Amino acid sequence: MLEPYFKSNDKKFYLLKEDTMELLPQFHHKFDMVFADPPYFLSNDGLTIQNGKIASVNKGAWDKSHGLEYINQFNRQ
């Protein structure tokens, strides 16, 4: 059984932290809601300003673009 990342005290809310594409096929029932925070492919070695300071836009390898075809394939999946 999957171990929830977070479970509310009343057990009406469970939060699972996994790859959506791997996690959802494991379920055979309906959900009230699924929240998935996909990669936005914005980690491009650029800079931004956060709280008045220069900061990198890189979030990690999971957010790097591997080209337009890769992004289209990911979104279609």
C-alpha positions in Angstrom: 0.0 0.0 0.0 1.1 3.5 -0.7 2.2 5.6 2.3 0.7 9.1 2.3 3.1 12.0 2.4 0.4 13.7 4.5 -2.9 12.6 6.1 -5.4 14.9 7.7 -6.5 14.1 11.2 -10.0 13.3 10.1 -8.5 11.0 7.3 -10.6 12.8 4.6 -7.6 14.2 2.9 -4.4 12.3 1.8 -1.5 13.8 0.0 0.7 11.6 -2.1 4.1 12.8 -3.4 5.1 10.8 -6.4 5.4 10.9 -10.2 1.8 11.3 -11.4 2.4 9.2 -14.5 3.6 6.3 -12.3 1.1 6.8 -9.4 -2.3 7.2 -11.1 -2.3 3.9 -13.0 -2.0 2.1 -9.6 -5.6 3.3 -8.7 -8.8 1.7 -9.9 -11.3 4.2 -8.4 -12.4 7.8 -8.9 -11.0 10.9 -7.1 -12.6 14.1 -6.0 -9.5 16.0 -7.1 -6.0 15.4 -8.4 -3.5 18.2 -8.1 -0.4 17.7 -10.1 2.4 20.3 -10.3 4.1 19.6 -13.6 7.5 20.8 -14.7 7.2 24.1 -16.5 10.5 23.7 -18.2 11.7 27.1 -17.0 15.1 26.1 -15.7 17.2 27.6 -18.5 20.1 29.1 -16.5 18.4 32.5 -16.4 18.2 34.9 -13.6 15.4 36.7 -11.8 14.9 39.0 -8.9 13.5 37.6 -5.6 13.1 39.8 -2.6 15.4 42.4 -4.2 18.2 39.9 -4.8 19.4 38.2 -8.0 18.4 34.5 -8.0 18.7 31.6 -10.4 15.6 30.4 -12.1 16.9 26.8 -12.1 14.7 24.5 -10.0 16.5 21.3 -10.8 17.1 18.7 -13.6 13.4 17.8 -13.6 12.5 21.2 -14.8 15.0 21.5 -17.7 13.7 21.5 -21.2 15.0 18.8 -23.5 13.6 20.5 -26.6 10.2 21.2 -28.1 9.5 17.6 -29.1 10.2 16.4 -25.6 7.9 19.0 -24.1 5.1 18.1 -26.6 5.5 14.4 -25.8 5.4 15.0 -22.1 2.2 17.2 -22.4 0.5 14.6 -24.6 1.3 11.8 -22.1 
